[in-house]
Every structure is written in structure tokens, then in C-alpha cells.
Amino acid sequence: MVNRKLFRPTLTDVKDQFPARAPQAVPPQSPQRKKPAPPEQTHAENFYYVKQMQSRTPVAVVLTDGEILRGSVEWYDRDCIKLTRYGSPNLLVYKHCIKYLYKEGEDAAQGGPNGSNGSNGSNGSNGSGGSDEH
């Protein structure tokens, strides 16, 4: 048997073949990296409706004409919500007619405990609100 010697270059020989790179303090990619764009769909509306439906939270729905409807959300879809009311007919309300909605009984939604938001004076002070026209 004959001892064979492998011919392999040493690490210093390999380093000598390639030119040394200049040291960089900041990687060139870091200024170009930006925060990713926020998602187009957050599903926050869906989460809110499901939470209100599961707990049967009484809500007040303020329509674009200022009328206030009171009840709880039974179901919703892309275009409308079904509002279940107590002592009044249930309503199917189109979302494009809704200005905003809030949980019933929250002082902040009425502009504070005195109701001093300056709009809709005595509108919706009782449970039904006279909202059978829609």
C-alpha cells in the first residue's frame, strides 16, 4: 500500500485568490427595508359584530338621518344587519344607512353623562325611539 497525499489548497491560499472586500459599517439593504404595508382587510368589523351577537349586547344604531334604533344584532352580512328589538318589530338595516353604532348604556357615546353633544336633543330617550318608519 502506498500512502497518498491529497493535494488541497490551504485556507490562506484560497484567501489570496479572492480580493478582499471593503468593510461596511451599515449593510446596504437596511435603508431600503420598510415596514410591510398594513393588511387590506383586518376583519375588525366582523370581530365586533360576532362579539356583540354572542353576548346579545344592546346597541344603539344611529342612522345617517339622525334616527336612533335600539336593539341587539342578530346577524349581519356584507350589506346589512338584522336588529332584534324588544317590544317593536325587528329590522333589517342596510349598512350604507348607518352613520355609527355603539353599545347601549355607554356614557361616552352620548357625549358624557349629561348628553351634551349638542345634537338630537331628546331623540331616542325612550326604548323604542319611534323608529318604525324604516
LINRAWO-V336306 format. One record per residue. N is the residue number from 0. D_LAST is the distance of its C-alpha to the last C-alpha in whole Angstrom. Layout:
# LINRAWO-V336306
N|D_LAST  N|D_LAST
This chain:
# LINRAWO-V336306
0|102  1|102  2|99  3|97  4|95  5|92  6|92  7|88  8|88  9|87  10|84  11|86  12|87  13|83  14|82  15|85  16|84  17|80  18|80  19|78  20|75  21|74  22|72  23|69  24|67  25|64  26|62  27|61  28|58  29|57  30|56  31|54  32|52  33|48  34|45  35|43  36|40  37|37  38|35  39|33  40|30  41|31  42|28  43|27  44|23  45|24  46|27  47|24  48|21  49|24  50|26  51|22  52|22  53|26  54|26  55|22  56|22  57|19  58|17  59|15  60|12  61|12  62|10  63|12  64|11  65|12  66|10  67|11  68|10  69|13  70|14  71|17  72|16  73|18  74|18  75|17  76|19  77|19  78|16  79|13  80|13  81|13  82|12  83|14  84|13  85|16  86|16  87|12  88|11  89|11  90|8  91|9  92|8  93|10  94|13  95|13  96|10  97|12  98|15  99|16  100|16  101|19  102|21  103|20  104|23  105|25  106|26  107|27  108|23  109|23  110|26  111|28  112|29  113|28  114|25  115|27  116|25  117|24  118|21  119|18  120|21  121|19  122|16  123|15  124|18  125|18  126|16  127|13  128|12  129|10  130|7  131|6  132|4  133|0
